[in-house]
Amino acid sequence: MGVFDRGTGHEQVTYFADPSSGLRAIIAIYSTALGPALGGTRFYPYKSEEDALADVLNLSKAMAYKAACAGLDLGGGKAVIIGDPATDKTEELLRAYGRAVESLGGRYYTACDVGTYVEDMDVIARESSYVTGRSPAHGGAGDSSILTAYGVFQGMRAAAEFAWGSPSLRGKRVGVAGVGKVGHHLVQHLLEDGASVVVADVNQDAVDRVRVLHPEVDVVDVDALVGQPMDVYAPCALGGALSDETLEVLQARVVCGAANNQLAHPGVEKVLQERGVLYAPDYVVNSGGLIQVADEIEGFSEARARAKATEIFDTTRRVFALAAAEGVPPAVAADRLAERRMSEVGRLRRFWLPQR
């Protein structure tokens, strides 16, 4: 199925190929109503081109909604590079990808995502001016997972306030699925706030790192985590964590995590609400990383970016309040907030154009 037939509402989807380096990439721009699109580059060994396209379409739409809810004057985009970063990532490929980003003339800014890191952004930036998430040595903010985890924690505090009357996780049991880039920072925040934590990850090295730093953390198998007795479930790995099968065994009162696209299919948000599970929309609470890399565009200030990420607490509260007032699940309320801002504050012209 082509992009037009999907009816996703994307402005632009561009395929890039460079046979000499092995680059196969797709850049999707969902909206530039609020400004140029910003979103990370995911380097992943997709089973098929169709899987890669489906992922980049979903992720880029979520980025547009994330930027709108975060109050940024940016649109939403995303990119995927098809391949195994462990074996296929080379300087030649990354520089070819940089030229692909540059060819869009500033309609899309890239950053880190699954399979890409700040050092990769520095290489890409040798060919493009539209790169964020760079290393401090090159004027960037460095690891965006730090503020991503901080923002998720702020969203979780808002969820705790709504569910239990206090914006604290003290005395609560939190299950963190995935303790990689973001998850291990989130564990630190939770323990400092007085929560008990159980974790799971397919990567044993990631688990070992957490246990060395925090021996009080419990560890279970990945498949067993969601069914554990806990107050909060925090999906922090890949998307689709909230499926029909997951909901059958989920015991948590709150779901709030860093993973993108947590709802496996439309309708899951309604089932969560019917079962009394409070879902903190992923693109609202995990926007700290976007806030951080967006801040680089005007010259990074850690204090300014952290202050903006702290506002995720209030944004999440606003989502829950709107959901209650309009009688809809929080995921629907978050979409409405984002769509209203894109519509009401969006530029008069539909497409953002580079400044001449």
PyMOL commands that set and color helices and strands:
alter all, ss='L'
color gray80, all
select helices_A, chain A and resi 3-6+49-69+85-88+91-102+118-124+136-138+145-164+183-192+204-213+222-225+244-249+268-274+282-285+288-296+302-310+312-326+330-344
alter helices_A, ss='H'
color red, helices_A
select strands_A, chain A and resi 12-18+23-31+37-38+41-44+75-82+108-109+173-177+196-200+218-219+232-235+254-255+278-279
alter strands_A, ss='S'
color yellow, strands_A
deselect
rebuild
show_as cartoon
